[in-house]
Amino acid sequence: MNLLVVHHGFPGQYTHLIKLLCREGGHRIVGLGLRQKPTGIPAEVRYVPYQLRRGNTKGIHGLVRETETKVIRAQPCAEQALRLRQAGFMPDLICAHPGWGESLFLKDIWPNVPMLTYQEFFYNSSGSDVDFDPEFKQDHSWEYAATIRMKSANVLMSLEASDWCLTPTQFQYNSYPEHWRARISIIHDGIDTEQAVPLTDPAPLTLPGGITLQPGTPLVTFVNRTLEPYRGCHTFLRAIPQLQQLMPEARVVIVGRTEGVSYGSACPTGEWKDRFLSEIEGHYDASKIHFVGHLPYASYLHLLQLSRCHVYLTYPFVLSWSLLEAMSAGCAVVGSATAPVQEVVQDGVNGLLVDFFRPNDLATAMAELLAHPERGQLLGREARRTVVERYSLARCLPRQRALLELVSSRTLNAGGL
């Protein structure tokens, strides 16, 4: 198969699938993305970066700024695709993540080549992430609804251009308008459950800053790509004083960037971390709270293997890999009782669920797992079982691989998988 894989941060969600195809052999794989050639991809994959040549137009209408941003990325990506076509490359299938706009014009380069897009989320102006948190509730004028409608313009164009689509979870599938769902398959990217494994006797771990964590430490872990309300950093930080009252020896390790945001709005004054820590100033022991920033993947997994309680909170939004990796590592999880988490975690069976907005309930649940490690071990075993059975590479990769064949051969009809 000749395969073109397009992703802003190549290889992104296609990492494991690309490695599988390279192990099979006989495929010609070309990647298109914005960054320079990433490390860790097989040598036989040809990677072609594209370069941005301009920024947004000064003074452009606010409602079309995001659409212009997508076009600014799509144009040089299409130009690189045209060079590939002129050099003789003809894909049998295009796999593309359309979220940043790169795939907008690929059908104009190869109009007869089937395209399978990775659909991550459809933005809705109500009943979803943007109106979930009353503390940061957005303006609900028609103008604000219009920004959400325009945010979905790129998604709708990508749906129209797609021969078939893929999304990782039922929650994400449900975010799309019903009439598009007949052409979307639900298959998760897959978790490497042979790498993210529980350890009965993990070694100590030294964190940035020289703090060493020993096995058996009453350790709580919290992971965000960037600390922000979308992933519940405000609820988690507000729970710390109560947690320390209940479990004074608890150590808390927080992984993720503390500047800027990945999702949602930036803090209007400073950074979210500092804003919420200022609320609890004088009511917690900062010496037992460790912000470690980004960790290398091996250290991150080691941390999960030491964790006695892993907390994952999220708005009704895209589910993070970190939750499933923590569960695969055998962590006892406390999650928010929000739809993406409830799809994976069953309260009292493979984790605990708490109200997203109740820090004291979160503190009580964390303390419960720290005080009763045997219960945490039971929940952790069931958590790993869930991931192995539903989200492991052994489960997901064969389904992804089969989907490639069905889409490239045009033998897939609406409602057929």
N, C-alpha and C positions, 0 to 999 in steps of 0.2 A: 504494500500500500504506500502511495505517496501521500504524506500527511502534512498539512500546514497547521501549526499551533500558534495562536495569537493571544498574547496576554501582556498587559501593561508591565507586570513584574514577572515575566517568564522565568520558570515554568509554572509558578503559582499552583493552582489546583490540579494541574496536569502532571505533577512530578512523578507520581507512582505509575501512572498510565504510560508515560514516555519510557520509563525504565523497563516496564513489562514488554513494550514493543521492541525495545533494543535487545532484550534477552531473547525474544522470538527470532530476531534477525530477519533480513529480507525486506525491511521497510526503509523508506527514505523519508526522514523527518526534518522539517525546516521550522524553526521558531522565529517569530517576530515579536519584538518588545521594545520598550523604551530604554531600559538600562543597558549598560555594556554587558558582555557575556557573563552570565552568572556562573558561580562555581558549583560543582557537584552534579552537573548534567553529563550524560554519557558523551564520549568524544565523538561518536558517529553522528550526533545531532548537529546540524548546521544552524547556527544562530545568526540572525540578521537584525541588528538594532536600527531603529529609525531616530531621527533627531528633530526636536522641535525648533522651528525657525522664528517663532513670534509668540507674543503673549496676547492677552485679551485686548480688544479695541478700547482705547480710552473713551470713557463716556458712553459705552454701549448700554442699551436698555437693560435694566437689571433682570428682567424676566427671560432674556435670551442669552445672558452671560454664560450660563452653564452649557447651553446647547453650542455656543460658539467654542467653548473649551473642548467639547467633544470633537468638533470639526477640526480644530487646530491639531489634535492628535491624529484624527482619521486620515487627513490629507497626506502627511508624510508616510504613514503606514501603507496607504494605498499606492503611493509612488514606489515604495520598496517592493510591494507585491507586483507591480507592473514590471519592474526590473527582473524579478524572478521569472515572470511569464515570458519576457523577451529573451531570457537566457535559456528557455526551454523547460522550466519547471511547471508541470501540470499536476496539481493535487487531485487525488481521488476524493478527498474530504478535507474540509476546513473545520477545525475545532477552535472556537473563539470565545473568550470572555469579553462581552460587550460593555462592561460597566464603565470603562473610561473612554469609550468611543472608537477604539482602534478598528473595529470590524465594520464600521458604517458603510464603507464603499467597496468592500471586498467582492461583493456580488457584481459590481460594475467592472471588476477586473476579470473575474471568472464566473460569468452569469450561469453557466451550466454545471458548476461544481456544487454538490450539496454542502450545506453548512449546518453544523451542530453547535449551538451556543449554550454556554453555561449561564443560566439565569439565577442570579443570586437573591434578588429582592425587588418587589414592585412597591413603589412608594404610594401610600394612600394618605389622604389628608385627615382622615378620622378613623378611629378604631384601630390604631396601629401605634408605631413608635412615636410619632410627632405629637400626639395628644395624650400620651400615657402618663407622664409625670406632672402632677399639678404644680409642683414647685417650680418647674421650668416650662410651664405651659406657654405655647407659642400663641401669637396673635391669630385669632380665627376669623379674621375678615376675609372677604372674597379675594383680596389681594394676596393674602398668605396662602389660601387654597390654590391660587393661580401659580404660585412658585412651585408647589408640589406637583401640579399638573405638568408644568414645564420640565420639572425634574424627571418626569416619566417619559418625556418625548423620546429620548435616546433609547429607553427600554422598548417602547412601542415600535420604533423603527427597526430595532434588532429582532424583535419577535416577527415582524413582517418579513424580514429578509431570511429568517431561519427556516431550514427544512425540518428541523426537529430541535428540541431544547432539553436541557438537563438541569435539575436542581437537587440539592442534597437532602432536604428534609421536607416532611409533610407541611410544617408550618410555613416554610418558604414557598412551597407550591401553592398553599392556600392564599398567599398574598396577591397572587396574580388574578386578573379578571377571569371569571369562569369560562368564558368562551375561548380563552387561550390554553386552558389546562389540558385539553385533549391532545395537544402536541408537546407535552412536557412529561418526561420520565423522572421519577424520584430515585436517584441513586447517590449515595454519599460518596465523597472523595476517597474515604477509607482511612483507617487508623492503623499504623504499624504496631500491632499488638505483640509482636515478637521483640520489639525494641522498648516500647512502653510497658514494662512488666513490673509486678511487685517483687521486692527483695525481702527475704526473711531476715537477712543480716547485712543491711547496707553499711557502707563505710561512712565515716564522718565527712562532712562537706564544709569547705572553707569558702565563704562568700566574699564578694568584693568588699573591701574595708577591713578584712581580716577576721571577721566573726566566724567561728567554727561551730557547726551544729552537730551534735552527737546523736546517734540512734537512741530512740526513747525520749527525746525532747518533746514536751507538749507543744507541738508546732502546728500553727495555722498558716496556710498559704493562700495567697490571693494573686491572680494573674490577670492583667489587662495589657493589651498592646500599648495603650496610653490610658492613664488614669482619667476617667471621665464619668459623668452621670449615666450615659448610655449603658455602661457596664457596672453601675451600682457602686462607684467608689464612695459616694456620699453616705449611702446606707452602711457600707462596711466600716468606714472610718468613724462614723457616729456610734457604731457598736463597740468600739474598742474599750472605752471606759467601763462599761458594764461587764465585758468579757474579763477585764483585768480584776474587777471586784470579785467575780466568781472563780477565776483561775489566775491568781497572781503570778504564777510561774510560766504562764503561756508566753511563747515567742511567736511573733507575727512577722512573716516575710512577704513583702509586696513586690512583685515583679512587674516591670513595665516602665515606659517613659513617663516622666512627670511634667513634661512641657508640651503644650499644644493639645490637640485632640485628634483622634482617628475618626470618630463619629460624633455628630451633633455640633453644637455651638461651642466656641471657645469661651473660657471664663471671662466675664466682662472686666474683671479686675485681677490681674495676675494669673495664677494657675489654680486649677481646681484643687489639687492636693493642698496647697497652702490655705485656700479658703476654708476647706472643711477641717483641717487640723487646727485652724485658729478658733473654730467653734468649741473644740474639746480641750483647748489649751488649759493647763493646770489641773486637768481631771484624768490624766493618763501618764503612764511611765514610758517616756519616749525611748529609754535605753533598751526596751524589749521589742521595739518596732523597727524593722529593718527595710528600708527602701533600697533595692539592689539594682534598679534599672533593668536593662536588657541583659539576659544571660545567654551564653552559648547553649545550644540545644542539649548537649550532654549534661551540663550543670543543671539546667532546667528540669530534665528528667530525674536526675539524682535528687533534686529538691523534692519533687513529687513523691519519690520513693521513701523519703524521710517524713513526709507530712502525715500528721494524725487527723487533720481536718482541712479539706480544701473547699473554699467558698467560691461559688460562681453565681453572679447576679447579672441579669440583663433585662433591658426593655424588651417588648415584643419585636425582635429584630433577628438578624442573622446569628445562628448558633456558632460559637467559637470552637475551634479544634481543641482548645485547652481543656474544656470540660471533658471531652471524650478521652483525651490523653491522660488526664488525671484519673478518670474512672478505669482506664486500661491499666494504669499503674497500681490499681488497688486502693486508691484513696477513698476515705469516707467523705462524701460530698454533702455540703449544705448548699442548696440552690434556691433561686427565687421561684415562687409559684407563678411563673409566667409561661405562656404557651410554648416557646421554644424549648424550655427546660423540661416542662411536663411531658413532652414527647419522649424524653429519654429517662427521666428520673421519676420513679414511683415512690412516694413518701413512705418511709418506714420499711421499704423493701430493698432498694439499692441506693438509698440516700435519704436525706431529709429535705423537706421543702418548707420555706417560710415566706411570709408576705414581704414583697420587695420593699415596702415602705416602713417596716417595723424593725428598727435597729435592735431593740431589746429582745425581740423574738430571735433574731439572728444570733445575738450574744448568748442567749440561753442554749440554742442548738449547738453552737460551737463548744461551749463549756461542757455540754452533755457528752459530746464525742471525746473530748480531751479527758474527762473524768472517768469514762467507761470505754477504754480502748478495745475491750473484747467486742462491744457492740459495733464500734467502728470497723473492726476487722471483718465482722459478718457483713456489714453493709458494703465494705470494699470488695469482698469476694463476689457479691451479687452485682456490684457495679462493673467489675471486670467481665463477668459472664455476659452482661448486657452488651458490652462493646464487642466482645469476641463474636457473639452470635449475630449482631445486627450491623456493626460498623467496621469490622476488620477488613484488611486488604483481601484476605481469602474470600470474604463474602462479597465485597464491592467490586474488585477489579474484574472478575469474570463477567459481571453484568455490564460494566463500562465497556469492556472489550467487545462483547456481543452487540452492544448498541452501535459501536463504530461500524461494524459490518452491516447492520441493518440500515443505517442511514446512508452509508456510502453506496450501497447496492440499491437504494431507493425501494426497499421492500417493506418499509415500515409505514403503516397507515395510522391515521388518528385513532387513538384508543387502543393501539396494537401492542403496547408494552406497559 
